[in-house]
């Protein structure tokens, strides 16, 4: 029997925890219906069909991001915006609202779950989901102790970081 490395185990556990957390959170029937309709529409038009893209209705999606654009998640949001607009030929425009201008993560989640139509997309941290009943998302925020301990004065303290 092959021995599994710690890194492989943690990677598999992280992916499993993420899938479990997302499954536990579920989704509304409206979002499922919308994604099914979008998938069906996408499958009827051949890839690269310029005529189909030209006849698509123009859609603007508001993306709420709590972090500034100069952070890694802000840059990821900008890349997402560019890719969506590129792949849809401009028929889908992403209005990226960064730096928390639409509110905190909890404000954004409250708005989305409350049926607000002012926000369509948001990147939410796993920890923010715990107050909405997704307690298993806490597993994604568990730090890993390093193999070394540092001493400060007379009491030893563990150094916490993401292990590699």
C-alpha positions as CSV (number, residue, x, y, z in Angstrom):
1,X,0.0,0.0,0.0
2,X,1.4,3.4,-1.0
3,X,1.9,5.9,1.8
4,X,0.1,9.2,1.2
5,X,2.1,12.4,1.8
6,X,0.9,15.0,4.2
7,X,0.7,17.5,1.4
8,X,-1.5,15.2,-0.8
9,X,-3.7,14.5,2.2
10,X,-4.2,18.2,3.0
11,X,-4.9,19.0,-0.6
12,X,-7.5,16.2,-0.9
13,X,-9.0,17.3,2.5
14,X,-9.2,20.9,1.4
15,X,-10.9,20.1,-1.9
16,X,-13.3,17.8,0.0
17,X,-14.1,20.4,2.6
18,X,-14.7,23.0,0.0
19,X,-17.1,20.7,-1.9
20,X,-18.8,19.8,1.3
21,X,-19.2,23.4,2.4
22,X,-20.6,24.4,-0.9
23,X,-23.0,21.5,-0.9
24,X,-24.1,22.3,2.6
25,X,-24.8,25.9,1.7
26,X,-27.0,24.9,-1.2
27,X,-28.5,27.3,-3.6
28,X,-31.9,28.9,-4.4
29,X,-34.1,27.4,-7.0
30,X,-33.9,30.7,-8.9
31,X,-30.1,30.5,-9.3
32,X,-30.4,26.8,-10.4
33,X,-33.0,27.6,-12.9
34,X,-31.0,30.6,-14.2
35,X,-27.8,28.5,-14.6
36,X,-29.8,25.7,-16.3
37,X,-31.3,28.2,-18.8
38,X,-27.9,29.7,-19.4
39,X,-26.3,26.3,-20.0
40,X,-29.1,25.3,-22.4
41,X,-28.7,28.6,-24.3
42,X,-24.9,28.2,-24.5
43,X,-25.2,24.6,-25.8
44,X,-27.5,25.6,-28.7
45,X,-25.1,28.1,-30.2
46,X,-21.9,26.7,-31.7
47,X,-18.6,27.9,-30.2
48,X,-17.3,31.0,-32.0
49,X,-20.6,31.7,-33.8
50,X,-20.4,35.5,-34.3
51,X,-24.0,35.8,-35.4
52,X,-25.2,34.1,-32.2
53,X,-23.1,36.4,-30.1
54,X,-24.3,39.5,-32.0
55,X,-28.0,38.5,-31.4
56,X,-27.4,37.8,-27.6
57,X,-29.2,40.3,-25.3
58,X,-26.7,42.5,-23.6
59,X,-26.5,41.7,-19.8
60,X,-24.7,43.7,-17.1
61,X,-23.7,41.8,-13.9
62,X,-22.7,43.6,-10.8
63,X,-19.8,42.0,-9.0
64,X,-19.3,43.0,-5.4
65,X,-15.7,42.7,-4.1
66,X,-14.8,43.9,-0.6
67,X,-11.0,44.1,-1.4
68,X,-9.3,46.8,-3.4
69,X,-8.3,46.1,-7.0
70,X,-4.6,46.1,-6.1
71,X,-4.9,43.0,-3.9
72,X,-4.6,39.5,-5.3
73,X,-8.4,38.9,-5.0
74,X,-9.0,42.3,-6.6
75,X,-6.7,41.3,-9.5
76,X,-8.5,38.0,-9.8
77,X,-11.8,39.8,-10.0
78,X,-10.4,42.1,-12.8
79,X,-9.2,39.0,-14.7
80,X,-12.6,37.3,-14.3
81,X,-14.3,40.5,-15.6
82,X,-12.0,40.6,-18.7
83,X,-12.4,36.9,-19.4
84,X,-16.2,36.9,-19.2
85,X,-16.4,40.0,-21.5
86,X,-13.9,38.4,-23.9
87,X,-15.6,35.0,-24.0
88,X,-19.1,36.4,-24.5
89,X,-18.0,38.8,-27.1
90,X,-19.1,41.7,-24.9
91,X,-22.7,40.5,-24.6
92,X,-22.0,40.1,-20.8
93,X,-20.5,43.0,-19.1
94,X,-19.2,42.7,-15.5
95,X,-19.5,45.9,-13.4
96,X,-16.8,45.2,-10.8
97,X,-17.5,47.2,-7.6
98,X,-14.3,46.9,-5.5
99,X,-13.1,48.2,-2.1
100,X,-16.4,47.3,-0.4
101,X,-18.3,50.1,-2.0
102,X,-21.4,47.9,-1.9
103,X,-20.9,46.9,1.7
104,X,-19.1,44.3,3.8
105,X,-19.3,40.6,3.0
106,X,-22.2,40.2,5.4
107,X,-24.1,43.1,3.8
108,X,-23.6,41.7,0.3
109,X,-24.7,38.2,1.4
110,X,-27.8,39.7,3.1
111,X,-28.6,41.6,-0.1
112,X,-28.2,38.5,-2.3
113,X,-30.0,36.1,0.0
114,X,-32.8,38.7,0.6
115,X,-33.5,38.8,-3.1
116,X,-31.9,42.1,-4.0
117,X,-31.3,42.6,-7.7
118,X,-28.6,45.2,-7.2
119,X,-25.8,42.6,-6.8
120,X,-25.4,39.6,-9.1
121,X,-21.9,38.1,-8.2
122,X,-19.7,38.3,-5.1
123,X,-16.6,36.5,-3.9
124,X,-17.2,35.6,-0.3
125,X,-14.7,34.2,2.2
126,X,-15.4,30.8,3.7
127,X,-15.4,32.3,7.2
128,X,-18.2,34.7,6.3
129,X,-20.5,31.8,5.5
130,X,-20.5,30.5,9.0
131,X,-23.0,33.1,10.2
132,X,-25.4,31.8,7.4
133,X,-25.5,28.2,8.6
134,X,-22.5,26.9,6.7
135,X,-20.6,25.8,9.8
136,X,-18.5,23.3,7.8
137,X,-16.9,26.2,6.0
138,X,-14.9,26.8,9.1
139,X,-12.8,23.8,8.0
140,X,-11.4,26.0,5.2
141,X,-10.0,28.5,7.8
142,X,-8.1,26.1,10.0
143,X,-4.4,27.1,10.2
144,X,-1.7,24.6,10.1
145,X,1.0,24.8,12.8
146,X,4.6,24.9,11.5
147,X,7.1,22.3,12.5
148,X,9.1,24.8,14.6
149,X,8.0,26.7,17.7
150,X,9.3,30.1,18.6
151,X,9.8,31.2,22.2
152,X,8.8,34.7,23.3
153,X,10.0,35.4,26.8
154,X,9.3,32.3,29.0
155,X,6.3,30.9,27.2
156,X,6.6,29.1,23.8
157,X,4.2,30.1,21.1
158,X,3.6,28.2,17.9
159,X,4.2,29.8,14.6
160,X,1.0,29.6,12.4
161,X,1.2,29.7,8.6
162,X,0.1,27.7,5.6
163,X,2.4,24.8,5.4
164,X,4.0,23.8,2.1
